[in-house]
Amino acid sequence: MKVNVEVDCSPEEARRFLGLPDVTRANEVYVDALAKAMQGVGSVDQMQDLAKQMAPMGQFGLKLFQQLMEGGAAMAMSKPGAPKPEDR
């Protein structure tokens, strides 16, 4: 037996229902800081320097983050009752 439930709600309502924290203010601060930093960038070299400051571990840090996200997704998919990619 297969049951599908469709919920029509806003992202804000979904966040509250799932008990996730409201990160709106933190996101606004981050975007403002990034926009201010980008205003002074006039060349590719300056852009690379900015990227190094924002991600001090560089390529390694991004790969590590990617592996963390992939590992979390794999764990979520391996839980009993979790939908498999082919079920979606």
C-alpha positions in Angstrom: 0.0 0.0 0.0 1.3 3.4 -0.9 0.0 6.6 0.7 0.9 10.1 -0.6 0.3 13.1 1.6 0.6 16.6 0.1 1.0 19.6 2.4 0.4 23.1 1.1 2.3 25.5 3.4 4.8 28.3 3.2 8.5 27.8 3.9 8.0 29.7 7.2 5.1 27.4 8.2 7.2 24.3 7.3 10.2 25.6 9.3 8.0 26.2 12.4 6.2 22.8 12.1 9.6 21.0 11.9 11.0 22.9 14.8 13.9 24.4 12.8 15.5 27.6 14.0 14.8 30.9 12.3 18.0 32.0 10.6 16.6 34.9 8.7 18.6 37.5 10.6 21.8 35.6 10.4 21.3 35.2 6.6 20.6 38.9 6.2 23.9 39.8 8.0 25.8 37.3 5.9 24.4 38.5 2.6 25.0 42.2 3.6 28.6 41.4 4.6 29.1 39.5 1.3 27.6 42.4 -0.7 29.8 44.9 1.0 32.9 42.8 0.4 32.0 42.3 -3.3 31.7 46.1 -3.9 35.4 46.6 -3.7 36.3 43.7 -6.0 37.6 44.9 -9.3 39.7 42.1 -10.6 40.0 38.3 -10.7 42.9 38.4 -8.2 40.9 40.4 -5.7 38.0 37.9 -6.1 40.4 35.0 -5.4 41.7 36.8 -2.3 38.1 37.4 -1.1 37.2 33.7 -1.7 40.3 32.6 0.3 39.3 34.8 3.2 35.7 33.5 3.2 36.8 29.8 2.9 40.2 29.6 4.6 40.5 25.9 3.9 39.9 26.6 0.2 39.3 23.6 -2.1 39.9 21.1 0.8 37.3 22.8 2.9 34.7 22.8 0.1 35.4 19.1 -0.6 35.1 18.3 3.2 31.7 20.1 3.3 30.5 18.3 0.3 31.5 14.9 1.8 29.7 15.9 5.0 26.5 16.7 3.1 26.7 13.5 1.0 27.3 11.4 4.1 24.3 13.0 5.9 22.1 12.4 2.9 23.3 8.8 2.7 22.5 8.2 6.3 19.1 9.7 6.0 18.3 7.5 3.0 19.5 4.3 4.9 17.1 4.8 7.8 14.3 2.3 7.9 11.2 3.7 6.3 13.1 6.5 4.5 12.0 7.0 0.9 14.5 5.6 -1.6 15.5 7.8 -4.5 13.7 5.5 -7.0 10.4 5.9 -4.8 10.2 9.6 -5.3 
